[in-house]
Amino acid sequence: MDKSASLTGREAFFEDDEIIVSKTDLKGHITYANDVFLKIAGYTEAEVLGKPHSLIRHPHMPRCVFKLLWDTIAGGDEIFAYVVNRCKNGDHYWVLAHVTPSRNTNGDIIGYHSNRRVPDRKIIEGTITPLYEQLRKKEESFDNRKEGMNAAFNDITELLESKGVAYDEFIATL
Ligand SMILES: Cc1cc2nc3c(=O)[nH]c(=O)nc-3n(C[C@H](O)[C@H](O)[C@H](O)COP(=O)(O)O)c2cc1C
């Protein structure tokens, strides 16, 4: 089924003092989700545990953002990213996610951890929504999904180069 068919276009919100938390294994399968996660996404714990995190993927998210996320965390670094997620009922919610690798005592990466807070509305509306729309259009202009993702990824790289900043700095100074 095309999941986008059941999107409501309605935005869901969580509180400024709430943190949405989930943890995954190395492949991105959910190993932990806190109550705030379950409440806003509209799932029970049993419905999310063991599932790929793409369970809550929203079709408006550009693929290249997830490529950047995975390249960064698999390389051992942390990343901040604005993400729109899909609730079980088709609503959506925006977050500012901080995703980090979790390590064992030997320093090996054994999974990943994401903490998400309420994002700044002005940044979502003024910068992120138009940027993601542009990236998604670029991706959809290719027949081949991977080629589209790489082309949009190049667009992000060029945008950062034109501003003379690294991704972290770009996000931190929005
Ligand atoms: C710790 C962690 C948290 C993640 N959180 C989300 C999330 O909230 N929403 C989301 O769509 N993808 C999230 N992802 C990325 C997904 O694993 C996946 O790459 C993404 O949904 C794209 O899925 P697709 O490649 O099947 O389209 C997370 C990954 C990790 C490791």
PDBQT file of the ligand as one rigid body, heavy atoms in Angstrom, charges set to zero:
ROOT
HETATM    1  C1  LIG A 201      18.793   5.987  16.129  1.00  0.00    +0.000 C 
HETATM    2  C2  LIG A 201      18.071   6.205  14.827  1.00  0.00    +0.000 A 
HETATM    3  C3  LIG A 201      16.908   6.964  14.804  1.00  0.00    +0.000 A 
HETATM    4  C4  LIG A 201      16.210   7.183  13.618  1.00  0.00    +0.000 A 
HETATM    5  N1  LIG A 201      15.081   7.924  13.663  1.00  0.00    +0.000 NA
HETATM    6  C5  LIG A 201      14.344   8.072  12.536  1.00  0.00    +0.000 A 
HETATM    7  C6  LIG A 201      13.116   8.781  12.574  1.00  0.00    +0.000 A 
HETATM    8  O1  LIG A 201      12.695   9.326  13.602  1.00  0.00    +0.000 OA
HETATM    9  N2  LIG A 201      12.415   8.870  11.417  1.00  0.00    +0.000 N 
HETATM   10  C7  LIG A 201      12.839   8.320  10.246  1.00  0.00    +0.000 A 
HETATM   11  O2  LIG A 201      12.142   8.425   9.231  1.00  0.00    +0.000 OA
HETATM   12  N3  LIG A 201      14.023   7.658  10.181  1.00  0.00    +0.000 NA
HETATM   13  C8  LIG A 201      14.775   7.528  11.296  1.00  0.00    +0.000 A 
HETATM   14  N4  LIG A 201      15.959   6.863  11.231  1.00  0.00    +0.000 N 
HETATM   15  C9  LIG A 201      16.475   6.455   9.895  1.00  0.00    +0.000 C 
HETATM   16  C10 LIG A 201      15.903   5.157   9.415  1.00  0.00    +0.000 C 
HETATM   17  O3  LIG A 201      16.736   4.106   9.880  1.00  0.00    +0.000 OA
HETATM   18  C11 LIG A 201      15.865   5.096   7.854  1.00  0.00    +0.000 C 
HETATM   19  O4  LIG A 201      17.156   5.319   7.350  1.00  0.00    +0.000 OA
HETATM   20  C12 LIG A 201      14.923   6.143   7.246  1.00  0.00    +0.000 C 
HETATM   21  O5  LIG A 201      13.646   6.070   7.816  1.00  0.00    +0.000 OA
HETATM   22  C13 LIG A 201      14.816   5.987   5.734  1.00  0.00    +0.000 C 
HETATM   23  O6  LIG A 201      14.274   4.767   5.440  1.00  0.00    +0.000 OA
HETATM   24  P1  LIG A 201      14.293   4.148   3.964  1.00  0.00    +0.000 P 
HETATM   25  O7  LIG A 201      15.726   4.105   3.555  1.00  0.00    +0.000 OA
HETATM   26  O8  LIG A 201      13.664   2.802   4.110  1.00  0.00    +0.000 OA
HETATM   27  O9  LIG A 201      13.509   5.096   3.129  1.00  0.00    +0.000 OA
HETATM   28  C14 LIG A 201      16.697   6.630  12.399  1.00  0.00    +0.000 A 
HETATM   29  C15 LIG A 201      17.878   5.855  12.411  1.00  0.00    +0.000 A 
HETATM   30  C16 LIG A 201      18.560   5.664  13.605  1.00  0.00    +0.000 A 
HETATM   31  C17 LIG A 201      19.823   4.850  13.604  1.00  0.00    +0.000 C 
ENDROOT
TORSDOF 0
